[in-house]
Amino acid sequence: MKRIKVLFIDDDESTCEYMFEVLKQECRQMDITVESDGDAARTLIMSGDFDIVISDLYLSPTVRGCDLLHLAKKGGSFTVVFSGYESPPCPSRDYSLNKPLDKERLKEMWELYEQA
């Protein structure tokens, strides 16, 4: 089975640590990269080949999550907004996860990714 490459981006390092553990438990066939710096995340997206990119919307005054997801989408990634807002305005998203994380929605995301 092919290992799934996931990039998780959030400006809160504790959220990154939490999601790393959740994603690691959810799927063992996954290589997980977490990044809390928006500029570093942009570099990773441009140089990496991620199957899934999950990003918070508001990362810094100069980097927006939607911009990163748009860049990832152009590269062929399945894109997911991870936000505290119910209906985030991000046209490049394939799926949305809300904060706090609902693990049932995470399972739905995997199913949608596998169908894509």
C-alpha positions in Angstrom: 0.0 0.0 0.0 1.3 3.5 -0.9 2.2 5.7 2.0 0.1 8.9 2.1 2.1 12.1 2.5 0.3 14.6 4.7 1.2 18.2 5.5 -0.6 19.8 8.4 -0.2 23.5 8.9 -1.3 25.6 11.9 0.4 28.6 13.6 -0.3 27.0 17.0 2.5 24.5 17.8 0.4 22.7 20.4 -2.3 22.1 17.7 0.4 20.8 15.4 1.6 18.4 18.1 -2.0 17.2 18.8 -2.8 16.7 15.2 0.4 14.8 14.5 -0.6 12.3 17.2 -4.2 12.0 16.0 -3.2 11.5 12.4 -0.5 9.0 13.4 -3.1 7.0 15.3 -5.7 7.3 12.5 -3.5 5.9 9.7 -0.2 4.1 10.0 0.4 4.2 6.3 1.0 7.9 6.5 4.1 10.2 6.4 3.1 13.3 8.4 4.8 16.6 8.3 3.7 19.4 10.6 4.6 23.1 10.2 3.7 26.1 12.3 5.4 28.7 10.1 3.4 29.8 7.0 6.5 30.8 4.9 8.1 27.4 5.7 4.9 25.7 4.8 4.8 27.5 1.4 8.4 26.2 0.7 7.4 22.7 1.7 4.3 22.8 -0.6 6.4 24.1 -3.5 9.2 21.5 -3.0 7.2 18.5 -1.7 4.8 16.1 -3.2 2.0 15.9 -0.6 -1.1 13.8 -1.2 -3.1 15.8 1.4 -2.5 19.3 2.8 -4.5 20.4 5.8 -4.2 24.1 6.8 -5.6 26.5 9.3 -7.0 29.7 7.6 -5.2 32.4 9.6 -1.5 31.7 9.9 0.2 35.1 10.0 -0.3 38.7 8.7 1.5 37.7 5.5 0.4 34.1 4.9 -3.2 32.9 4.5 -4.1 29.3 4.7 -6.3 29.6 1.6 -3.3 30.8 -0.4 -1.3 27.8 0.7 -4.2 25.5 -0.1 -4.6 27.1 -3.6 -0.9 26.4 -4.2 -1.2 22.8 -3.0 -4.3 22.3 -5.1 -2.5 23.4 -8.2 0.2 20.8 -7.4 -2.5 18.1 -7.2 -3.0 17.8 -3.5 -6.3 17.0 -1.8 -6.8 20.2 0.3 -8.5 20.5 3.7 -9.3 23.6 5.7 -8.9 23.2 9.5 -10.6 26.1 11.1 -12.7 27.3 14.0 -15.1 28.9 11.5 -18.2 26.9 10.4 -18.1 27.7 6.7 -14.6 29.0 5.8 -14.4 31.0 2.6 -11.8 29.0 0.7 -12.6 28.0 -2.9 -9.5 25.7 -3.2 -10.6 23.3 -0.4 -11.8 19.8 -1.0 -13.0 19.3 2.6 -13.3 21.2 5.9 -12.6 20.1 9.4 -13.7 22.3 12.3 -11.9 23.1 15.5 -12.2 21.3 17.9 -11.6 18.2 15.8 -14.5 15.8 15.3 -12.9 12.4 14.6 -16.0 11.3 12.7 -15.4 14.2 10.3 -11.8 13.1 10.0 -13.0 9.6 9.0 -15.3 11.2 6.4 -12.3 13.1 5.0 -10.3 9.9 4.6 -13.2 8.3 2.7 -13.6 11.3 0.4 -9.8 11.4 -0.2 -9.9 7.7 -1.1 -12.7 8.3 -3.6 -10.9 11.2 -5.3 
